[in-house]
């Protein structure tokens, strides 16, 4: 089944007096939502006891939990020692998420840096093969590792690049951030066909079963010629993308992703809006 939920805690969560991630489970469930993405964006700083406590709260509410690995992952780093840290960031995120009862780890693949594009992409692909080996060695192959489409031109993570990375092994499932795609492609996502063309490409390359329950990030995003600037809310009328055409595309293609709202400060509220739009079709 398709799932909707927020990335992290929105402003209203704190405004209502909540403060602990364990409380997020009931907060999300109360709003009729199905999932939640925990961010290790600034590093994996969590005790095993805390992870287990969070997992118990989410299991009790029957809300699925995923995790976003640290933002500073870069598998195209020319320095092997620095790149080695990226393996640790992904594996540490997965270890904690497993204790929380979750299965999906989202990560940013890489930054181009001073390398030529193809060199950076090829190096990222090679490093993801090494990460795959570590994942199997750590007996984590029952989890899903989701390289994300990225919003800045200087980042590695076009639709084609993420698809290529996912061909490395079935443990990799795309995280398609439609706000990022729209930002890096300067407002390319407008119609149902705009969404379907990207999704049909990925289905053709990876197969329907790999894509059926893929991972989605969605929000409107401000952008410049260099791509993503900042996340917005649905109230914005200047930048896209809009969710309605995506909802239609998902229905028509029979896809049932795990759909995470990354709207600025209103993640839970706008996850609710998306779920209602989808259910109204």
Secondary structure, DSSP 8 states (H G I E B T S, - for coil): --EEEEES--HHHHHTT---HHHHHHHHHHTT--EEEEE-TT-----HHHHHHHHHHHHHHT-EEEEE--TT--TT-S-HHHHHHHHHHHHHHHHHHHHTT--EEEEE-EE-TTS-HHHHHHHHHHHHHHHHHHHHHTT-TTSEEEEE--SBTTEE--HHHHHHHHTT-TTB--EEEHHHHHHHTTS---SHHHHHHHHHHHHHHH-HHHHHT-EEEE--EEEETTEEEEE--TT-SSS---HHHHHHHHHHHT---EEEE--SS-HHHHHHHHHHHHHH-
